[in-house]
Amino acid sequence: MLGYLILLFTLIPVIELALLIKIGQYIGISWTLGVVIFTGVAGAYLAKMQGLITLRRIQEDVNQGRMPADKLLDGVLILCSGILLLTPGFITDIIGFMGLLPLTRDLFKRWLKRKIEDMISRGEGIRITSFKGHR
């Protein structure tokens, strides 16, 4: 898990920065900044719209007495996608947009379900060992 966090918070930003510099050299800094700003704004709007649609579907399931597990996963993926789209960079933007599109979000959802099922079958779970300052 620590390896994934190191990768997430060090290697990905370095790659994103190098890519932004390279693209900035190719298309110019103003166009690069424009694309970054546009994807952030468009991503926030799309995440909000997809999130509201998913929230309505969750409410419908709950009102009909069904567990909205599938839609809750959609909500988590939409939230993560929105965060990725607000993060400056082209790689995170591509992954973020993929998470907002229902077709590719379903691929992510299937992968996530398999990971959760594997954890359950191995008897693993999320373990919180301590909260400093929390009693």
C-alpha positions, -999 to 999 in steps of 0.1 A, spaced: 0 0 0 28 24 8 43 18 -26 11 28 -43 10 60 -22 46 69 -31 37 63 -68 5 83 -65 20 113 -48 55 115 -63 59 97 -96 26 107 -112 30 145 -105 65 144 -119 53 127 -151 24 152 -153 47 182 -149 71 169 -175 42 163 -199 28 198 -192 62 213 -200 66 193 -232 31 201 -244 37 237 -234 68 238 -256 48 223 -285 15 243 -284 26 272 -262 20 281 -226 -12 300 -231 -29 271 -250 -16 246 -224 -30 267 -195 -62 271 -214 -66 234 -218 -58 228 -182 -84 254 -171 -110 241 -195 -106 205 -184 -109 216 -148 -141 236 -154 -157 210 -178 -147 182 -155 -163 199 -125 -195 205 -144 -197 169 -158 -189 155 -123 -217 175 -108 -242 164 -135 -232 128 -133 -232 130 -95 -267 144 -94 -280 117 -118 -264 90 -96 -278 106 -64 -313 105 -79 -308 68 -89 -296 60 -53 -327 78 -39 -350 58 -63 -334 25 -52 -337 34 -15 -373 45 -19 -381 12 -36 -364 -8 -8 -334 -19 -28 -298 -16 -18 -280 8 -41 -246 -8 -39 -239 -5 -77 -249 31 -77 -228 39 -46 -198 26 -65 -207 49 -94 -208 77 -69 -174 69 -55 -160 67 -91 -176 100 -101 -161 117 -70 -127 103 -77 -130 113 -114 -140 149 -104 -109 151 -81 -87 139 -109 -101 164 -133 -94 193 -109 -58 181 -106 -37 198 -133 -23 173 -158 -32 154 -189 -29 119 -176 -52 126 -146 -76 144 -170 -79 114 -193 -85 90 -164 -109 115 -149 -130 118 -181 -130 80 -185 -145 78 -150 -173 101 -159 -183 83 -191 -208 55 -182 -192 30 -206 -156 33 -192 -169 39 -157 -185 4 -159 -150 -10 -167 -135 7 -137 -165 -5 -116 -160 -42 -127 -123 -39 -118 -131 -24 -84 -157 -51 -77 -132 -79 -85 -107 -63 -62 -133 -61 -34 -144 -97 -40 -108 -108 -39 -102 -90 -6 -133 -106 9 -124 -141 -4 -89 -138 12 -105 -126 45 -90 -92 41 -106 -59 50 -99 -23 57 -82 -21 90 -78 11 109 -51 6 135 -52 39 153 -65 74 153 -41 98 170 -60 121 193 -93 102 188 -108 83 217 
